[in-house]
Structure formats: structure tokens, C-alpha cells
Amino acid sequence: MAKAKHTYTLPELEYLEKKVDEYIQFLEARPVHELEDRMAYKTTANGGSIPTIIATIEAQFAANIKAMEQLTKLLPQLEEMRKGAADVVEIRGGQGQLPSRVERLLLNSDSSSA
């Protein structure tokens, strides 16, 4: 059985571009060579304070690796969507694409007038 071709809309493309930008900003803000244990002080029951590790270098590095994996999955999808979005004709009403019968009419009228 043939698989239906999915035509992506511009909002989907914009959302994916935004997600890719977020991952890139996340990775640029946390270079591996600058990672340090994040620490804070926790108040004890007696009123004192003790240092507590919020995020270890290893946990931050794992988060960076996960972000890179997600980014490598999103980039090919983004390129595919950009190719599909270039073919979409913007119409009044914001539907993003024309029904196939309207496209055929437009193609026939363009070829007959040429």
C-alpha cells in the first residue's frame, strides 16, 4: 500500500526551526570545557547550611549529549520540511496549500496560455 505524502505547513516548519535553534543555544551556552559542578547551600534543621551538588559535571555532560542526539534527529527532518515547504503555495485563508483539483486547473491554465 502506498504511503501518503505529508505536506508540511509553515507553522510546523517554524516550530521545528525554533526547536533546532533552542538546542543550538543550549549547547552553545554550556561548552564541555567550561562545565563545573553546580552547587548551592541547603539550610539544615538546626539553622546551619551545608553545600549540596545540584548538577554534577557528568549529569550536565549527559544533558549535552542528549541535546546533540535530538539535534541530529531534527536536522534531517528540518531539511525535508524545507524542501516540502518550498512547493507549498500560500493562499488566502491561511490553509497553506491548494486542493489538488485547483492545482490541476492552475497547471492547465498556465500551459494553455503559454
Stockholm file with secondary structure:
# STOCKHOLM 1.0

chainA/1-114         MAKAKHTYTLPELEYLEKKVDEYIQFLEARPVHELEDRMAYKTTANGGSIPTIIATIEAQFAANIKAMEQLTKLLPQLEEMRKGAADVVEIRGGQGQLPSRVERLLLNSDSSSA
#=GR chainA/1-114 SS CCCCCCCCCHHHHHHHHHHHHHHHHHHHHSCGGGCCCEEEEEECTTSCEEEEEEECHHHHHHHHHHHHHHHHHHHHHHHHHHHHHHHCCCCTTSCCSCCHHHHHHHHHHHHHHC
#=GC SS_cons         CCCCCCCCCHHHHHHHHHHHHHHHHHHHHSCGGGCCCEEEEEECTTSCEEEEEEECHHHHHHHHHHHHHHHHHHHHHHHHHHHHHHHCCCCTTSCCSCCHHHHHHHHHHHHHHC
//
